[in-house]
Amino acid sequence: MPIVERSFLADQRTVREMKIGGIDVVLTRQLARREKRKHRYETYVKLQKETSAEAGTSAEAKDPETSIASNDTDPEISQDSDIEVQTNAGLCGKKRTFQMRLDLPTVARECDRHGVSDRSAASLVSAVLQDVGIINEHDNSMVIDRSKIRRARKRVRKALQHDLPASVSALYFDGRKDRTRIQVKKGKKYYAKTIVEEHVTLVYEPNSVYLGHITPSSGASKSIENDIITFLRNKNINTDELHAIGCDGTNVNTGAVGGVIRLLELTLRRPLQWLICLLNANELPLRHLMQKLDGGTQGPNVFSGFIGKALQTCEQLPVVQYSTIMFENCPTVDGADLSTDQQYMYDMCIAVSSGQCSPDLALQKPGPIVHSRWLTMANRVLRLYVATNNPSDNLQTLVLYVMKVYAPIWFHVKTKPLCSDGARHLWRLIKYTRYLSPELREIVDPVIQRNGFFGHSENILLAMITDSRKHIRELAHRRIIAARMEHSSSALVRQFRVPVLNFGAEDYVDLVAWQDIDRHAPPVMDGFSDQQIRGFVANSDDVVTLEHFPCHTQAVERHVKLVTESSAAVCGQQQRDGFIRSRIESRRVMKTFNTKSQYRFGSV
């Protein structure tokens, strides 16, 4: 008697309180599936016995002498016979199961990378196995269903989530509001729903490795700081070696009193090296200049002025004769290290400088108009210029600024991305803008002043101690030792404020008036003794540890994009985190796969 029916039978023989209700749908389906599996197994066993009997009959019917003679005359027949015997022996040997128990880590990882659903992946993989002969009418044990893919994905994501560092020396973060997929329970079923949620992506240096992401309750600095500290503690990540922090220059992050970095410093009870994105500081003057000359914005990708509206369709305009503008102060750039948008800007700068824009370059897409990506906006300004017969004064002013300031600084930061070069990049930004008229300087200079974080004494001394000139390194050594002695007895965490910048400085060393500011030693050098710093003066190449921290947050923005994509693909923070790590691992193992030679083997 089935166990599930015993309680009912006992009740009917005693008090008779239970009544026969409707059909138990769930139990009925279970019993039906059980009978179906039983029938399939019996059919499979019967087929094995028939195959074994046929193999035995054919072996007995063969004449050994005839077989030997046949093998001597035709070796190919011998090989085919051996294969047939081995196959039949395999069928007659160990019992084969209908369950496919192999793990599929590579399939799961590639499905996450390319956004393939479980059902589609199962259909594609099973079709390939059928084409290569592993699956046939008589053996379907290797058929893969969507549940197999789903479980494999879950295992791969869980395995990758355990690979976290014990400590971090530099933490970079950036936030964004994403359209996030969640599950809502209504009755006994779950339904998908999309909400807007704040996500903050965490990346640690060196090597720009994804650490994780958090979901603060709000975009307030206190909420973000609390969640960052909670995340580090829950993951058992030691913060004793954390000496640098990087982000963009928004006031929520960089507020001198209540910003995220300031709150982190107060929680950790020590100062951190402020590495605020220089690419963001480079685009802000261009943004304010655009708003002054052409008007403000009317949406996330719409401008209000004549130039801004013309930028939307500039790539459709034919190239005309235009006046050349010199492309000065740009470093040597390796095209292999540039993205598509970066390469387009470099090629357009060369075209504007030479006066020749090739047809292929004119047909390329300059990138979308997005107010968070001013690189593509600069591309469109240059593209509009080469397609305008009589450009207005405002358009010429914008093009001249891109050619003389924005593009050169961008490529300087790209070619020398180390935090030790940050103060030099800031000084170049100031120097290159001195050609502007006094009216335009009144627009640009306050923006540079507000975002001159690399003009702080900590960042300037970091650049000086790694300078190629020995007398600059000696000067930095004396100032660092003096700053350590001055603040050695203070238990308070210094308050980071951007000093008044000297816009007439002839060298980055003179960006600030040293006699008027409060000097502080670079926090990233806290682990170096005075004797070691004195050794840096003799040979600047010894400062290797400092050169791994970038002065921009471009790597963080790439991971922010991954978080945004995962928010629309999977539900739950743990699932998102595993999805992101699976994609990163797949790209690490095999960056591209266009030809057979590019395929790489990797395991989880």
C-alpha positions in Angstrom: 0.0 0.0 0.0 1.4 3.5 -0.9 2.5 5.4 2.1 0.5 8.5 1.1 -2.7 6.5 1.3 -2.2 4.8 4.7 -3.4 7.7 6.8 -6.7 7.8 4.8 -7.3 4.1 5.1 -6.6 4.2 8.9 -9.1 7.0 9.2 -11.8 5.1 7.2 -11.4 2.1 9.6 -11.7 4.2 12.7 -13.4 7.6 13.1 -14.0 8.3 9.4 -13.4 12.0 9.6 -11.5 12.4 6.3 -13.4 12.7 3.0 -12.4 12.0 -0.6 -11.7 15.3 -2.4 -10.7 16.2 -5.9 -7.8 14.7 -7.8 -4.4 15.3 -6.4 -2.8 16.9 -9.4 0.7 17.1 -8.1 0.8 13.5 -6.9 -0.8 12.3 -10.1 1.9 14.0 -12.2 4.6 12.5 -10.0 3.2 9.0 -10.5 2.9 9.5 -14.2 6.5 10.6 -14.5 7.6 7.7 -12.4 5.7 5.2 -14.7 7.1 6.9 -17.8 10.7 6.6 -16.5 10.1 2.9 -15.6 8.8 2.2 -19.1 11.8 3.9 -20.7 14.2 2.0 -18.6 12.6 -1.3 -19.4 12.7 -0.5 -23.2 16.3 0.4 -22.9 17.2 -2.8 -21.1 15.4 -4.8 -23.7 17.3 -3.0 -26.5 20.6 -3.8 -24.8 19.8 -7.5 -24.5 18.8 -7.6 -28.2 22.0 -5.8 -29.2 24.1 -8.2 -27.1 22.4 -11.3 -28.6 22.9 -10.0 -32.2 26.6 -9.3 -31.4 27.1 -12.8 -29.9 25.3 -14.5 -32.9 27.4 -12.6 -35.5 30.6 -13.5 -33.6 29.7 -17.3 -33.5 28.9 -17.3 -37.2 32.3 -16.0 -38.2 35.0 -18.5 -39.3 38.3 -17.7 -37.5 40.5 -18.8 -40.5 38.4 -16.8 -42.9 38.5 -13.8 -40.6 42.3 -14.0 -40.4 42.7 -14.3 -44.1 40.3 -11.4 -44.6 42.3 -9.2 -42.2 45.6 -10.0 -43.9 44.2 -8.9 -47.3 42.3 -5.8 -46.2 43.6 -3.9 -43.1 40.7 -1.4 -43.3 38.1 -4.2 -42.8 40.1 -5.2 -39.7 39.9 -1.7 -38.2 36.2 -1.5 -38.8 35.6 -4.9 -37.2 37.6 -3.9 -34.2 35.5 -0.7 -33.8 32.3 -2.7 -34.1 33.4 -5.2 -31.5 34.4 -2.4 -29.1 31.1 -0.6 -29.6 29.1 -3.8 -29.0 31.3 -4.6 -26.0 30.5 -1.2 -24.6 26.8 -1.8 -25.0 27.1 -5.2 -23.3 29.3 -4.0 -20.5 28.5 -1.3 -17.9 24.8 -0.2 -17.6 24.3 3.2 -19.1 22.1 5.7 -17.3 19.5 8.1 -18.7 20.9 11.0 -16.6 23.7 13.1 -18.0 25.9 13.7 -14.9 28.8 15.7 -16.5 29.3 19.2 -15.4 29.1 21.9 -18.1 31.2 24.8 -16.7 32.4 26.2 -20.1 28.9 26.0 -21.6 27.5 27.8 -18.6 30.2 30.5 -18.7 29.7 31.2 -22.4 25.9 31.3 -22.0 26.3 34.1 -19.4 28.8 35.9 -21.6 26.5 36.0 -24.7 23.2 36.3 -22.9 21.8 32.9 -24.1 18.8 31.6 -22.2 18.7 28.2 -20.5 16.2 26.8 -23.0 18.1 28.1 -26.1 21.4 26.8 -24.7 20.0 23.3 -24.1 18.6 23.1 -27.6 21.8 24.3 -29.2 24.1 22.0 -27.3 21.9 19.0 -27.7 21.7 19.7 -31.4 25.5 19.7 -31.7 25.8 16.4 -29.8 23.2 14.9 -32.2 25.2 16.1 -35.2 28.4 14.6 -34.0 26.7 11.3 -33.3 26.7 11.3 -29.5 22.9 11.4 -29.3 20.9 9.1 -31.5 17.5 7.3 -31.5 18.8 4.4 -29.4 20.9 6.5 -26.9 19.6 9.8 -25.5 21.5 9.7 -22.3 23.5 12.8 -23.3 20.6 15.0 -24.1 20.8 18.3 -22.1 17.7 20.1 -20.9 17.3 23.6 -19.6 17.5 22.4 -16.0 20.9 21.0 -16.6 22.1 24.4 -18.0 20.5 26.3 -15.1 22.2 24.1 -12.5 25.5 24.4 -14.3 25.2 28.2 -14.3 24.4 28.2 -10.6 27.5 26.1 -9.8 29.8 28.2 -11.9 28.6 31.5 -10.5 28.9 30.2 -6.9 32.4 28.9 -7.5 33.6 32.3 -8.9 32.1 34.2 -6.0 34.6 32.7 -3.6 37.6 34.1 -5.3 38.0 37.4 -3.3 41.2 39.0 -2.1 42.2 39.0 1.6 42.9 42.7 1.5 42.9 45.7 -1.0 45.3 48.6 -1.3 43.2 50.9 -3.5 39.4 50.9 -3.9 37.6 52.5 -6.8 33.8 52.9 -7.0 31.1 54.5 -9.1 27.3 54.5 -8.9 24.4 54.4 -11.3 20.7 54.0 -11.2 19.7 50.9 -13.2 16.5 49.4 -14.4 16.6 46.3 -12.2 14.7 43.0 -12.7 13.1 41.6 -9.5 10.6 38.8 -8.6 7.3 39.6 -6.9 5.2 36.9 -5.4 1.5 37.0 -6.1 -0.3 34.1 -4.5 1.7 31.0 -5.2 3.5 32.3 -8.2 6.4 34.6 -8.9 6.3 37.3 -11.5 9.0 39.5 -13.0 8.9 43.2 -12.4 11.3 46.1 -13.3 12.2 48.8 -10.8 14.8 51.6 -10.7 17.6 50.7 -8.2 20.8 52.4 -7.1 23.9 50.2 -7.7 27.5 51.1 -6.7 30.3 49.1 -8.4 33.5 48.3 -6.5 36.8 47.7 -8.2 40.2 47.2 -6.5 43.7 48.0 -7.8 46.1 47.1 -9.1 45.0 45.5 -12.3 41.4 46.8 -12.1 39.8 43.6 -10.7 36.0 43.5 -10.0 35.4 43.3 -6.3 31.6 43.4 -6.2 28.6 45.8 -6.1 26.3 47.1 -3.5 22.7 48.3 -3.5 22.4 51.2 -1.1 19.0 52.3 0.1 19.5 55.7 -1.4 22.1 57.8 -3.2 23.1 59.7 -0.1 26.8 59.6 0.9 26.1 58.1 4.3 24.2 55.2 2.9 26.9 54.5 0.3 29.7 54.6 2.9 27.8 52.3 5.3 27.2 49.7 2.6 30.8 49.8 1.4 32.1 49.2 4.9 29.5 46.5 5.5 30.4 44.8 2.2 34.1 44.7 3.1 33.4 43.3 6.5 31.0 40.7 5.3 33.5 39.5 2.7 36.3 39.4 5.4 38.4 41.9 3.4 41.1 43.5 5.5 41.1 47.3 5.2 44.4 47.9 7.1 46.3 48.1 3.8 43.7 50.4 2.1 45.5 53.6 1.3 43.9 55.0 -1.8 40.3 55.7 -3.0 39.2 56.5 -6.5 35.9 57.8 -7.9 34.5 60.7 -10.1 34.2 64.2 -8.9 30.6 64.4 -7.9 29.9 66.3 -4.6 28.3 63.2 -3.1 31.7 61.4 -3.3 34.1 64.3 -2.8 32.3 66.6 -0.3 34.9 67.9 2.2 32.5 67.4 5.2 30.0 64.7 4.3 31.3 63.1 1.1 31.7 59.3 0.8 35.5 59.5 0.9 35.5 61.8 3.9 33.2 59.4 5.8 35.3 56.4 4.9 38.4 58.2 6.3 36.6 59.0 9.5 35.5 55.3 9.8 39.0 54.0 9.1 40.5 56.8 11.2 43.2 57.6 8.7 43.6 59.7 5.6 43.3 58.1 2.1 44.9 59.1 -1.2 42.2 60.9 -3.2 42.5 59.7 -6.8 39.6 61.6 -8.5 39.0 60.8 -12.2 41.0 63.1 -14.4 39.0 62.2 -17.5 35.9 63.5 -15.7 37.8 66.7 -14.8 38.8 67.1 -18.4 35.3 66.9 -19.8 33.7 69.3 -17.3 35.2 72.5 -18.8 34.1 71.4 -22.3 30.6 70.7 -20.9 30.3 74.2 -19.4 31.8 75.8 -22.5 29.2 74.0 -24.6 26.3 75.2 -22.4 27.6 78.7 -22.4 28.0 78.9 -26.2 25.0 76.8 -27.3 22.6 76.5 -24.4 21.7 73.8 -21.9 20.3 70.3 -22.4 16.7 69.3 -22.9 17.0 65.6 -21.9 19.5 62.8 -21.5 20.6 63.0 -25.1 19.2 66.2 -26.5 20.7 69.7 -26.6 18.7 73.0 -26.9 21.0 75.0 -29.2 21.6 75.0 -32.9 25.0 73.3 -32.7 23.6 70.6 -30.3 20.7 69.8 -32.5 23.0 69.6 -35.6 25.2 67.1 -33.8 22.5 64.5 -33.9 22.7 64.0 -37.7 26.2 65.2 -38.4 27.5 61.8 -39.6 25.0 62.0 -42.5 26.4 65.3 -43.9 28.9 65.2 -46.7 32.5 66.5 -46.1 33.3 69.9 -47.5 36.4 72.1 -47.7 37.3 73.4 -44.3 40.1 75.3 -42.6 42.8 73.3 -40.9 43.5 73.6 -37.1 46.8 72.5 -35.7 46.6 69.4 -33.5 49.3 70.3 -30.9 50.6 68.9 -27.6 49.4 65.4 -28.3 51.6 62.5 -27.2 52.4 59.4 -29.4 49.5 57.1 -29.3 49.4 53.3 -30.0 46.3 52.6 -31.9 46.1 49.0 -30.5 45.4 50.4 -27.1 42.5 52.6 -28.2 38.8 51.8 -28.3 36.6 52.5 -31.3 35.5 55.9 -30.1 39.0 56.8 -29.0 40.5 55.9 -32.3 37.8 57.8 -34.1 38.6 61.0 -32.1 42.3 60.6 -32.9 41.7 60.1 -36.6 39.3 63.1 -36.7 41.9 65.3 -35.0 44.4 64.2 -37.7 41.9 64.9 -40.4 41.1 68.4 -39.1 44.8 69.1 -38.8 45.7 67.9 -42.3 42.6 69.2 -44.1 41.8 65.8 -45.5 39.0 63.6 -44.3 38.9 60.2 -46.0 35.6 58.8 -47.3 35.9 55.8 -44.9 36.4 58.0 -41.9 33.4 60.1 -43.0 31.2 57.0 -43.1 32.1 55.8 -39.6 29.8 56.3 -36.6 31.1 58.9 -34.2 29.2 57.3 -31.3 25.8 58.2 -29.7 24.9 61.4 -28.0 24.9 60.7 -24.3 25.6 63.4 -21.7 27.6 61.0 -19.6 29.9 60.3 -22.6 31.5 63.5 -23.8 34.1 61.7 -25.8 31.5 60.9 -28.4 30.1 64.5 -28.2 33.6 65.8 -29.0 33.7 63.3 -31.9 30.5 64.8 -33.3 31.7 68.4 -32.9 34.7 67.5 -35.1 32.5 65.6 -37.6 30.1 68.6 -37.8 33.0 71.0 -38.4 34.3 69.1 -41.5 30.8 69.1 -42.9 30.1 72.8 -42.5 30.9 75.3 -45.2 30.8 78.5 -43.1 31.1 77.4 -39.4 29.9 79.8 -36.8 32.2 81.4 -34.3 30.8 79.3 -31.5 31.4 76.1 -33.5 35.0 77.2 -34.3 35.5 77.9 -30.6 34.4 74.4 -29.6 36.5 72.7 -32.3 39.5 74.7 -31.3 39.1 73.7 -27.7 38.8 70.1 -28.6 41.9 70.2 -30.8 44.0 72.2 -28.3 42.8 71.1 -24.9 40.3 68.2 -24.6 41.8 65.7 -27.1 45.5 66.2 -26.1 44.7 65.9 -22.3 42.6 62.9 -23.0 45.5 61.1 -24.8 48.0 62.3 -22.2 45.9 60.6 -19.5 45.5 57.5 -21.7 49.2 57.1 -22.3 50.3 57.9 -18.8 47.4 56.7 -16.5 49.4 56.4 -13.2 48.4 58.4 -10.2 51.9 59.7 -10.0 51.3 61.6 -13.2 48.0 63.2 -12.1 49.4 66.5 -11.0 51.3 66.9 -14.3 48.1 66.2 -16.2 46.3 68.9 -14.2 49.0 71.4 -14.9 48.8 70.6 -18.6 45.1 71.2 -18.5 45.6 74.7 -17.0 48.5 75.5 -19.4 46.6 74.4 -22.6 43.6 76.6 -21.7 45.6 79.8 -21.4 45.0 80.7 -25.1 41.3 81.3 -24.3 40.0 84.8 -24.1 39.4 86.4 -20.7 35.6 85.9 -21.1 36.0 82.1 -21.8 38.5 81.7 -19.0 35.9 83.0 -16.6 33.9 79.9 -17.6 36.7 77.3 -17.6 38.9 78.3 -14.7 36.3 77.9 -11.9 35.5 74.5 -13.2 39.1 73.5 -13.2 39.5 74.9 -9.7 36.6 72.9 -8.3 38.0 69.7 -9.8 41.7 70.3 -9.1 42.0 67.4 -6.7 45.4 66.5 -8.1 46.5 70.0 -7.1 46.5 68.9 -3.4 49.9 68.7 -1.7 49.6 64.9 -1.3 49.2 64.4 -5.0 51.8 66.9 -6.0 54.4 65.4 -3.7 53.5 62.0 -5.2 54.3 63.3 -8.6 57.5 65.1 -7.4 58.9 62.0 -5.7 58.6 60.1 -9.0 59.9 63.0 -11.2 62.7 62.3 -13.7 64.6 65.4 -12.4 66.7 64.6 -9.3 66.5 68.1 -7.7 62.6 67.8 -7.8 62.8 64.4 -6.0 65.2 65.9 -3.4 62.7 68.8 -2.9 59.9 66.3 -2.5 61.9 64.3 0.0 62.4 67.3 2.2 58.8 68.3 2.1 57.5 64.8 2.8 59.8 64.5 5.9 58.7 67.9 7.1 55.0 67.1 6.7 55.5 63.8 8.6 57.2 65.6 11.5 54.5 68.3 11.5 51.5 66.0 11.8 53.1 63.1 13.6 51.6 64.0 17.0 48.1 64.8 15.6 45.4 62.1 16.0 42.9 64.0 13.8 42.2 62.9 10.2 43.1 65.8 8.0 40.3 67.4 6.0 40.9 67.2 2.2 40.2 70.5 0.5 41.3 71.6 -2.9 43.8 74.5 -2.5 43.8 77.6 -4.5 45.5 76.8 -7.8 48.1 79.0 -9.5 46.9 79.3 -13.1 50.1 81.0 -14.1 52.4 78.2 -12.9 55.3 77.4 -15.2 55.7 73.9 -13.8 53.4 71.6 -11.9 55.6 72.0 -8.8 54.3 75.6 -8.5 50.6 74.8 -8.8 50.1 75.8 -5.2 51.7 78.4 -2.9 53.5 76.0 -0.5 54.0 78.6 2.2 50.2 79.2 2.4 48.9 75.6 2.5 49.0 72.8 5.0 51.3 70.2 3.7 50.6 66.5 4.0 52.6 63.5 3.0 51.0 61.1 0.4 49.0 58.4 2.3 50.1 55.7 -0.3 53.6 56.2 1.0 52.8 55.6 4.7 54.3 52.1 4.4 57.7 53.6 3.3 60.2 54.6 5.8 62.3 57.8 5.6 65.3 55.8 4.6 63.3 54.2 1.7 62.1 57.6 0.5 65.6 58.8 0.5 66.5 55.9 -1.7 63.8 57.0 -4.2 65.7 60.2 -4.6 68.7 58.4 -5.9 66.6 56.3 -8.3 63.0 57.1 -9.1 62.5 53.7 -10.8 62.3 52.1 -7.4 58.8 53.5 -6.9 57.0 50.5 -8.4 54.1 50.1 -6.0 52.8 53.6 -6.7 52.6 53.1 -10.4 49.8 50.6 -10.4 47.0 53.0 -9.3 45.3 54.9 -12.2 44.4 58.5 -12.1 41.1 57.8 -13.9 38.1 55.5 -13.3 37.6 54.2 -16.9 38.0 50.6 -15.6 35.2 51.2 -13.1 32.9 52.5 -15.8 33.4 49.3 -17.8 32.3 47.3 -14.8 29.4 49.6 -14.2 28.2 48.6 -17.7 28.4 45.0 -16.6 26.3 45.7 -13.5 23.7 47.5 -15.7 23.5 44.5 -18.1 23.2 42.0 -15.3 20.4 44.1 -13.6 18.2 43.6 -16.7 19.1 39.9 -17.1 18.9 38.2 -13.6 17.1 38.8 -10.3 18.8 39.2 -6.9 22.2 40.7 -5.9 23.9 37.3 -5.5 22.8 36.1 -9.0 23.9 39.4 -10.5 27.3 39.1 -8.9 27.8 35.6 -10.2 26.5 36.6 -13.6 29.1 39.4 -13.8 32.0 37.2 -12.6 31.1 34.6 -15.1 31.2 37.1 -18.0 34.5 38.5 -16.7 36.0 35.0 -16.5 34.9 34.1 -20.0 36.4 37.3 -21.4 39.6 36.6 -19.5 40.0 33.1 -20.9 39.0 34.0 -24.5 38.8 37.7 -25.4 37.6 37.1 -29.0 36.6 34.0 -31.0 36.4 34.8 -34.7 38.7 32.0 -36.0 39.6 28.5 -34.9 43.1 29.7 -33.8 41.6 32.2 -31.3 39.8 29.5 -29.3 41.2 29.1 -25.8 40.7 26.3 -23.3 39.7 27.3 -19.8 38.1 25.7 -16.8 36.4 27.0 -13.6 
